[in-house]
């Protein structure tokens, strides 16, 4: 276990370096002048030239990458071109908001998905299985913004029981206004359901076919005892791996949800940075999402090994 973690951490560092290099190069070869975008159409050539000098845009790309990477490793993410403020505090606040949204969505989605997947596997081929599969297919087919707008229409406009916007006052904790989190959390959780349900169903069906589960059935144990005590531990292993990957997907995929609900998270920050060509924030947000994917996969592997001792060898 320790050797595996050390190897994966080393691989994680290599992956993040590759992501940072590719992101830096892609952003810097995009058409358009960053200085001109920041200053606007009314800027004179002299002003654009001075800003390029100030930002170091006249230096070679590799020199700028090495300088940026060194600053980032020291914890200095630079200054936002869009907000004119140090990026660190901005990232910390937005990341905290997005992590709250992603965590609550996982808390809601995972237990429900495991329950539905287990029930579908136990009732395989029945009308219950078909209903669950049909619902997951429908939710999978609907884009995130459609789900979000439908929830706003029903709960925010027709029933008027929940706010349709998730705007947060500057400096306030999202948890201090729990009602504004309900609709975005439900939108993200519904989007996660199809993956978790179908993978849990497939894993549980495979577990029900195993010899140790058949032995438990032949002993006369009730179906729910067989499912929970014998099949579930191995049946959810594929879902655990998907949950780990979903951690990064939740952060990177919150762009649409945060935009629909005007929620100040890292996804909305990324959209604003791309529109304004705020290169330092683009690089930082991409690195955070990539790190979330890598760390999520590592945690999923560790949990899988803890649940299944055979994987340790």
N, C-alpha and C positions, 0 to 999 in steps of 0.2 A: 504493500500500500504506500509506504513512504517513498520508495523508489519511483513508483508510478506518478505520485504527486510531484516529485522533483522533476521528472522528465516532462510532465505536462506543463509545469510552470515555465520551464525553459522553452518549450514549444510555444507557449502563450506569448512570451516576450518576443520570440522571433516573428510570430504572426502580427503582433501589434506594430513591430518595426516595419514590416512589409506594408501593412495597411497605412501607416503614417506616411511612408515614402510615396505610395501610389496616390493617396489622397492629395498630398502636397503637389505632386507633379500634375495631376489632373486639374486641380483648381488653378494652377499657375499657367496652364496652357489654354484655358478657356479664352474665347475671344473677348475683347474689351479691355479697357484700362481700369484697374481697381481704383486708382487715384481719381480718374475722371468720374467714375460712378459715385464715389464718396462725395466729391465736391459738387456734383450736379452739372447740368448743361451750361449754367452761367459762368463757370469757372474759366479763367484765362489760362493760356498755355503756361505762363510763369507760375501760377498757383499750382497747376497740376505737376509741374516739374519739381517745385519745392516739396510738395507732399510725397512724391515718389522718392525724393532724396531722404525725407524724414522717415519713411516706412522701409527704406532699404530696398526698394523695388528695382533699382538700377544695378544691384549686385547680381552675380550669377545665381541661378536657381539652386544649385547644389550648396552653395555657400549659405544661402538663406535657409535651406532645409537643415543643415548642420547647426546653424545658430538657433533655429526654432526648436529643434529636438533637444539641444543642450538646455535651453531655458525651460522647456516642459519637464525634463527630468529633474530640474531643480524646483519644480512647483510653480514656475512663472509661466502662465498661459498667455501673457501679453495683454494688450489693451484692445478693446473692441473698437472697430472703425465705425460701427453703427451707433453705439451708445457712448463712446468716449470714456469708458470706465474700465478698470481691470476686469479681466474675464473670469478670474477665479470666483469671486463672490456671486457673479451672475450665474455661472454654471452650477455652483453649489445650491442656490435657491431653486433654479429650474429643475435640476436633477432630483432634488428632494421632492418637489411636487410630482414629478413623473414617477418616481419610485413608489410614492403613496398610491397613485392611481394603479400602477402595475401590480403592486402587492395586494391591494384590495380586490382587484380583478381575479388574481390567482386564488385568493382565499375563497371567493365566491364560485369560481369556475371549476376548480379541481375536485372538490368533494361531490359536486353535482354530476360532473362528467364521469367520475369513477362509479358513482351509483347507477347512472344511466347505462354506462358500458357494461357493468356487471349484470344488471337486469336484462339487457339485450342479449348477452351471452347465455344467461340461464334460460331465457325464453326464445332461444334461437329458432328462427323460422316461423314464429307466431306473429299475430297481429301486433303485439306489443313491440317486438323487434322491428317490424316494418314501420311502425309509427315513429319510433326513436330514430331509425335510419333516415326516414323521410324528413324529419325535422332538422337533423344535422345537415342533410344535403341542402335544404332550403337556406339555413343560416350560413352555410359555407358559400353559397352562390351569391348572396346579397353583399354588396360592397359595404364597407364600414360607414360611409357617410349616409347611405340609405337607412341602415339600422339606427344610426344616431338621429337622423331627421324624423324617422318614424316614432322613436321614443319621445322626442320633443313634441311632436304633433299630438300624441296620445296623452302623455302625462303632464306636459307643460302647457298645451293650448286647450285641448278638449276637457281633461279632468282638472287642470290647474292645481295639481297637488305637489308638483316638483318644479324648480326653476329650470328654464330651458337654456340658460347661460351659466357658465362656471367661472365667471370673472372673479378674481380675488384681489382685494385691496393690497397695495404694496406693503410688504412687511408682515402680512397676516399669514397664519398657518392654515392650510386647507382643512385640517381636521377641526378647526374652530367653526367651520361652516359645513357640517357633514351633508346637508341636503344638496349642496351644489355638486357633490361627488357621486350621487346616486346614479344619474343618467349616464355620465361617461364611464363609470365603473361597469354598469350593466352592458353598455355597448361593447367594451373591450372583452368582458367575460363571455358574452354571446359569441363574439368572434373567435374566442379560443375553444369553445365547446366542440365543434366538429372534429378537430384533431384529437383531443383527449378522449372523446366518446368512442370514436372508431378504433383508435389504437388500443384503448382499454378493452373494448369488445373483442378484438382479435387476440389480444394477449390472454384474456380469460378463456376464450374458446380453446386455445392451445393448452392452457393449464388444465381445463376440464378433460382433455384427452389423455393426460399423463397418467402413468400407472398409480402414483400415490393418491391421486384424487379418485380414481376408479376404486381403489382399495377402501377409501373412506366411504364411498357410496355403498359398496358391498357390505360394509359394517352396519349399515342402516342409519347413518347419521342424517339429520335433516338437511335439505338442500342449502338453507341459508348458513348452516354451520360449515358445510363442505366449502361453500363459496368464500366465506369470510376467514375461516381458520386455515384452510388448506390451499385453496386456489389463488386467493387474492394476492398473497405475498409475491409469488412469481408472475402472476398475471399482470400486475401493474408495472413491472420492470420496464417494458417498452414505453409506457406512459411517462415514467420518471425521466427517461432520456429526453422525451419531447418537452416536458416541463422545463428542463434545464435550458434547452434551446429557445423556449418561449420567453425566457427572461430577457434575452437580447432582442427578440422579435417584439416583445411588449414595449421596450423603450424606443426602438427604431420605428415600430409600426404605430406609435401613438400620434404621429404627425397629423393624420386625418382626423382622429377623434379630438385631439386638442384644438385643431383649427375649427371644427364644427361647433364645439362648446366654448370656444374662446378661453381655453384653460391654459394658464401660463406654465407650460412644461418645457422639457428639452426639445420635443418635436416641433412645437411652435417656434421656439428659438432658432432651430435649424432652418425652418422655412424663411423666417425673417432675415437670417444671415445670408442665405442663398440669394434672396431677392436683392439685397444690398451689397452683394459681393464682399461680405465681411469675412475675409479669409481666415483670420485667427479663430473666430467662433466656429466656422465650418470645420476646420481641422480638429478643434477640441471636441465638438459634439460627435463627429464621426469616430474619434478615438474612444469616446465613452461608450458608444453603442457597440463597437467592436470588442472592447474589453468586457462588456456585459455578456455578449455571445460566448466569448472564450471562458469566462469565469462560470457562466451558467452550465456550459458543457462539462467543465471540470467537476462542479458540484454534483451534477447528474451522475457522472461516472462514480464518484465517491459514494453517493447514496445507493446506486445500483449494486456496488460491491458489498456495501454493508447489509443490504437486503438479501443478497445471494452469495453466500460464502464460496461457492464453486468458482466464481469469477476471480477470486483472489489468486488462483493458481493458473 
